[in-house]
Amino acid sequence: MPDPSAHKKQAQHNKDVAINLEANDPGALDWAITIRFYAALHLVRAYLAKRGLQPKDHEETFDYLTQSDLPEDLVAAYRRFYRLSRKARYDCWTPLQKDVNTARQLLSQVGRVITPRL
C-alpha cells in the first residue's frame, strides 16, 4: 500500500502534467480534466492511507469518504469531480475552458480540505 507521501507526490505530478498538457495541447481539455481528477484522487487516497484504508475501487472510496470526518460539501465536490472526469473519458464530450476551470476549482477545493489533514 503506498504511503500518504507517495500519493501526495503523485497528486502533484498529475497536477503538473495537467497544467503542461493544457498549455501545450488546447485540444486535450478532456484529458486535462481527467488528469486533474486523478490528482484529487491521490490526495483522497493519501488521506485514507494515513488512516490505514486502501479502497479497491471508486465505490469503496466514496464509502470511506462518506464515513469520514471530512465535510459533506467536500465529499459532494469529489463525487461531482468524479462524474465530470467520467463524462470527459467515456461520453465523447468536448469540454470547454469553463469545464477545465471547474476541474481546477474542484481540485483546489479537495486540496484545501485534505492537505492540512495529511
C-alpha positions in Angstrom: 0.0 0.0 0.0 1.5 3.3 -1.0 2.0 5.7 1.9 0.4 9.1 2.1 3.6 10.9 0.9 3.7 8.7 -2.2 0.1 9.6 -3.0 0.8 13.3 -2.3 3.8 13.2 -4.7 1.6 11.5 -7.4 -1.1 14.2 -6.9 1.4 16.9 -7.5 2.8 15.1 -10.6 -0.6 14.7 -12.0 -1.4 18.4 -11.5 1.8 19.4 -13.2 1.1 17.1 -16.2 -2.4 18.6 -16.5 -1.0 22.1 -16.5 1.6 21.2 -19.1 -0.9 19.4 -21.3 -3.4 22.3 -21.2 -0.6 24.8 -22.1 0.7 22.7 -25.0 -2.4 21.0 -26.4 -5.5 23.1 -26.0 -7.4 20.3 -27.8 -6.9 17.9 -24.9 -9.1 19.6 -22.4 -10.8 16.2 -21.7 -7.5 14.8 -20.6 -6.7 17.9 -18.6 -9.9 17.4 -16.6 -9.3 13.7 -16.2 -5.7 14.1 -15.0 -6.8 16.7 -12.5 -9.4 14.3 -11.2 -6.7 11.8 -10.6 -4.6 14.4 -8.8 -7.6 14.8 -6.5 -8.0 11.0 -6.2 -4.4 10.7 -5.0 -5.0 13.4 -2.3 -8.0 11.5 -1.2 -6.1 8.2 -1.2 -3.3 9.9 0.8 -5.9 10.9 3.4 -7.3 7.4 3.5 -3.9 5.7 3.6 -3.0 7.9 6.6 -6.0 6.2 8.3 -4.9 2.7 7.2 -7.5 2.4 4.5 -6.9 1.3 0.9 -10.0 1.3 -1.2 -10.2 -1.2 -4.0 -12.3 0.9 -6.3 -14.1 4.3 -6.7 -17.2 3.0 -4.9 -15.3 1.9 -1.9 -13.5 5.3 -1.9 -16.9 7.0 -1.8 -18.0 4.7 1.1 -14.9 5.6 3.1 -15.3 9.3 2.4 -19.0 9.2 3.4 -18.0 7.7 6.7 -15.0 10.0 7.3 -14.8 13.3 9.2 -14.5 15.3 6.0 -17.1 17.9 5.4 -20.1 16.8 3.4 -19.5 19.5 0.8 -16.0 18.1 0.1 -17.4 14.6 -0.4 -20.1 16.1 -2.7 -17.4 18.1 -4.7 -15.3 14.9 -5.1 -18.3 13.0 -6.3 -19.0 15.8 -8.8 -15.4 15.8 -10.0 -15.6 12.0 -10.5 -18.7 12.4 -12.7 -17.0 15.2 -14.7 -14.0 13.1 -15.3 -16.2 10.1 -16.4 -18.0 12.4 -18.8 -14.6 13.5 -20.2 -13.4 9.9 -20.5 -16.4 8.0 -21.7 -19.0 10.2 -23.2 -17.2 11.6 -26.3 -17.8 15.0 -24.8 -15.9 18.1 -25.9 -15.3 20.2 -22.8 -15.0 23.9 -22.9 -12.5 26.0 -21.0 -15.1 26.7 -18.4 -15.2 23.0 -17.7 -11.5 22.9 -17.1 -11.9 25.9 -14.8 -14.5 23.8 -12.9 -12.0 21.0 -12.6 -9.3 23.4 -11.4 -11.7 24.7 -8.7 -12.7 21.2 -7.6 -9.1 20.1 -7.3 -8.3 23.3 -5.3 -11.2 22.6 -3.0 -10.1 19.0 -2.4 -6.5 20.2 -1.8 -7.6 22.9 0.6 -9.5 20.5 2.8 -7.3 17.4 2.6 -3.8 18.8 2.6 -3.9 20.1 6.2 -5.2 16.6 7.3 -2.1 14.9 5.9 
